[in-house]
Amino acid sequence: MKICILGLGYIGLPTALLFAAHGAEVVGVDVKQSVVDCLNHGNLPFNEPGIGDLYREAKERFVAKTEPETADAFLIAVPTPLDPATKVSDLSYVKKAAETVARYLSAGNLVILESTVPPGTSERVVIPRLERSGIAVGDFHYAHCPERAIPGRTLQEMTGNTRIIGGYDRDSTDRATAIYQTFVRGQIYQTNTRTAEFVKLMENTCRDVNIALANEFAQLAEECGINVWEAITLANKHPRVSILNPGPGVGGHCIAVDPWFLTENSTRCKMVSTAREVNDSMPNYLLHVVRNLLSGIRNPTISVFGVTYKGNIGDTRESPAIKFIQLAENEGYAVRCHDPHVAEFPHPLMDAMDAASGSDCLVVLADHDCFRTIEPAGLPMRTKIVVDARNILDHEKWAGQGFAIRVLGDGVSAQQVLLGEITPPAGLYAAETVRSIASTSPPSISLLSQNGREGYL
């Protein structure tokens, strides 16, 4: 079988290589000549565990091009971004891809949409454009198979997770199921196209709402003088409770975007919209925390450690760090960024020492494993304040080096006063004594939620 895949990004390329590694002849199509040249020269445009080995296994049956070819099946895996001004999906890439496929479509071909789209997009937007080929749906086969994978585990999840396939008709559904069964080991469930579109959005919206609840618990705990991390651990002892961990917000190509796709044409979405508001406001809340800690310090500098939206990956799409940095700079703070997993970012990236040099507050926004073992004694900060938005640091060790530690959701430390004052370097502060609102934090809770940090970040 020959498969033509449009879009060679985080989903399209691994999917193309999996099909090729399992016997299909695959043409990968991308509008970026640089991506095509990179692949055809034996290189990969992004890092993902296992993808290098997969490429070497698949390369004899895979080629990258900027234009499609005739094929037995076409798969569309192009981006569907969110318009930030209107909170409405931008389907321009999907429309363009469908119009392109129509030029190569023949009777009996199968077209699969993997891109995440609002409910009804297949029947209202994609299929009519495919029918411009002069071939009616039914004479060609159509299905929607939304991706289920996260960066850092893409190949493992693409092969091991269950999949949902929604076909235009029974024949379309069965044909799509047959080709995915070449590499999917998980169970494949069949439905119709609109339900498949809806299910994908439900999944990520559910996670967004649950994260928003955890973030709201964190803020309430601070008001009540409670350590939310301990409280979550205890609440999750209940057999029917599984609260996630709070954090600085959500990001990535799914959770921060998909709920808006579900609600963009609805007037009955209060809970979904509120969850989006809560999670989108977390960078603002963290900046409020930092502002209080830096009160009285002239011309403060903030060090941001971790600009990705989750730990141990290099993906910065929709990262809450982006908003936090912009807000901080708009407040007049100097911001320095450090993230060993990221090569390119809108703001300059530095190594850890340079980012911390002369800083007044270190803010941990991503739970990279490498941050857990940072030696605080070696950081050349001028004021020893750290805000741990992920609760990953060894707080005892940091406190032992004289750091005032503020943990998101730890209302106990937020309401206490340090036993010892932070001594300001001469000439850097206002005349009055500056005291942190944080105290030495207790060690991180070792028993976390069953889903826990790995469950959603």
CORBEL-V834228 format. One record per backbone hydrogen bond with DSSP energy under -0.5 kcal/mol. CO is the residue of the C=O (numbers start at 1). NH is the residue of the N-H. E is the energy in kcal/mol with one decimal. If there is no record, write none. Layout:
co=<CO/CO>
nh=<NH/NH>
e=<E/E>
//
This chain:
co=<1/1/2/2/3/3/4/4/5/5/6/9/9/11/12/13/14/15/16/17/18/19/19/20/24/25/26/26/27/28/29/31/32/33/34/35/36/37/38/39/48/50/51/52/53/54/55/58/59/61/63/65/72/73/74/75/75/76/76/81/82/83/83/88/89/91/92/93/94/95/96/97/98/99/100/101/101/106/109/110/111/112/112/113/114/118/120/121/121/122/125/126/127/129/130/131/136/136/139/140/141/142/143/144/150/153/154/155/156/157/159/159/161/163/165/165/166/167/169/170/171/172/173/174/175/176/177/179/180/180/183/187/187/189/191/192/193/194/195/196/197/198/199/200/201/202/203/204/205/206/207/208/209/210/211/212/213/214/215/216/217/218/219/220/221/221/226/226/227/228/229/230/231/232/234/235/238/254/254/257/257/258/258/259/260/263/269/270/271/272/273/274/275/276/277/279/281/282/283/284/285/286/287/288/289/290/292/294/296/296/297/300/301/301/302/302/303/303/304/304/305/305/310/314/315/316/317/319/319/320/321/322/323/324/325/326/327/328/329/334/336/337/338/339/348/351/352/353/356/359/359/361/361/362/362/363/363/364/366/368/368/369/369/370/371/374/375/376/378/379/380/383/384/385/386/386/387/387/388/393/394/395/396/397/398/398/399/403/404/405/406/407/409/409/410/411/412/413/421/422/425/428/433/434/436/446/451/452/452/453/453>
nh=<3/25/72/73/5/27/6/75/7/29/77/13/14/15/16/17/18/19/20/21/22/22/24/23/26/3/28/63/5/65/7/33/36/37/38/39/40/41/43/42/51/54/55/56/57/58/59/61/62/26/28/30/110/4/112/6/77/114/115/90/84/87/88/83/91/95/96/97/98/99/100/101/102/103/103/104/105/109/141/74/143/76/114/145/147/121/124/125/126/127/129/130/131/132/133/134/139/140/108/138/111/168/113/166/153/157/158/159/160/161/185/186/186/189/167/191/144/193/173/174/175/176/177/178/179/180/181/182/183/184/185/163/189/165/167/196/197/198/199/200/201/202/203/204/205/206/207/208/209/210/211/212/213/214/215/216/217/218/219/220/221/222/223/224/225/226/228/411/231/232/233/234/235/236/237/238/241/257/258/260/261/261/262/263/264/266/273/274/275/276/277/278/279/280/281/282/285/286/287/288/289/290/291/292/293/294/295/297/298/430/300/334/360/361/304/336/305/363/306/338/365/366/313/316/309/319/252/322/323/324/325/326/327/328/329/330/331/333/332/302/304/350/306/342/337/355/356/357/359/382/383/303/363/364/387/305/365/389/368/371/372/372/373/373/374/376/378/379/380/381/358/385/404/362/388/406/364/389/408/395/398/399/400/401/401/403/402/405/386/407/388/410/228/411/414/415/415/416/423/424/428/298/435/422/418/448/455/455/456/456/457>
e=<-0.5/-2.7/-2.0/-1.7/-0.6/-2.4/-0.5/-2.7/-0.6/-3.3/-3.0/-1.8/-0.5/-2.0/-2.5/-2.6/-2.2/-2.2/-2.3/-2.7/-1.0/-0.5/-2.3/-1.6/-0.6/-2.8/-0.6/-1.6/-2.6/-3.0/-3.5/-0.7/-1.8/-2.9/-2.1/-2.2/-2.5/-1.1/-2.6/-1.8/-2.2/-2.0/-2.5/-2.0/-1.6/-2.0/-2.0/-2.3/-0.9/-3.0/-3.0/-2.0/-1.9/-2.7/-3.1/-3.0/-0.6/-3.1/-1.2/-3.0/-0.7/-2.6/-0.6/-2.7/-0.8/-2.7/-2.3/-2.3/-2.5/-2.4/-2.0/-2.6/-2.0/-0.7/-1.0/-2.0/-0.7/-2.0/-3.3/-2.9/-2.1/-3.1/-0.6/-2.1/-1.0/-1.8/-2.2/-2.7/-2.0/-3.1/-0.8/-2.1/-2.2/-0.9/-1.6/-2.0/-2.3/-1.1/-2.9/-2.8/-2.7/-2.9/-2.3/-3.0/-2.1/-2.7/-2.8/-1.8/-2.0/-2.2/-3.7/-1.0/-0.5/-3.1/-0.6/-2.4/-3.1/-0.8/-2.4/-2.5/-2.4/-2.3/-2.4/-2.1/-1.5/-1.9/-1.9/-1.0/-1.7/-2.6/-0.6/-2.2/-0.5/-2.8/-1.8/-2.1/-2.3/-2.2/-2.9/-1.8/-1.3/-2.5/-2.4/-1.5/-2.2/-2.7/-1.5/-2.1/-2.6/-2.2/-2.4/-2.4/-2.1/-1.9/-2.6/-2.4/-2.5/-2.0/-1.7/-2.5/-2.8/-1.7/-1.6/-1.9/-0.9/-3.1/-0.9/-3.2/-2.1/-2.9/-1.8/-2.1/-2.9/-2.4/-1.5/-1.7/-1.7/-1.5/-3.5/-1.4/-0.9/-0.6/-1.7/-1.3/-1.3/-2.0/-2.3/-2.3/-2.3/-2.0/-2.1/-2.6/-2.5/-2.5/-1.2/-0.9/-2.2/-2.7/-2.2/-1.9/-1.9/-2.6/-2.9/-1.9/-1.8/-2.0/-0.9/-2.3/-0.5/-2.0/-0.6/-1.8/-2.8/-1.0/-0.6/-2.5/-0.6/-3.5/-0.7/-2.5/-2.2/-1.2/-0.7/-0.5/-1.7/-2.1/-3.5/-1.2/-0.7/-2.3/-2.7/-2.0/-2.7/-2.5/-2.6/-2.2/-1.2/-2.2/-1.3/-3.3/-3.2/-2.8/-2.9/-1.4/-0.7/-2.5/-1.8/-1.2/-2.2/-1.5/-1.9/-3.1/-0.5/-0.5/-3.2/-2.7/-0.7/-1.6/-1.3/-1.2/-0.6/-1.1/-0.5/-0.6/-1.3/-0.9/-1.4/-1.4/-0.5/-1.9/-2.9/-1.6/-2.7/-2.5/-0.6/-2.6/-2.8/-1.0/-1.7/-1.4/-2.1/-2.8/-2.0/-0.8/-0.8/-2.1/-1.9/-0.6/-2.5/-0.5/-2.5/-2.4/-2.9/-1.2/-1.6/-1.0/-0.5/-0.7/-0.6/-0.7/-1.8/-1.5/-0.5/-0.5/-0.7/-0.9/-0.9/-1.2/-0.5/-1.0/-1.7>
//
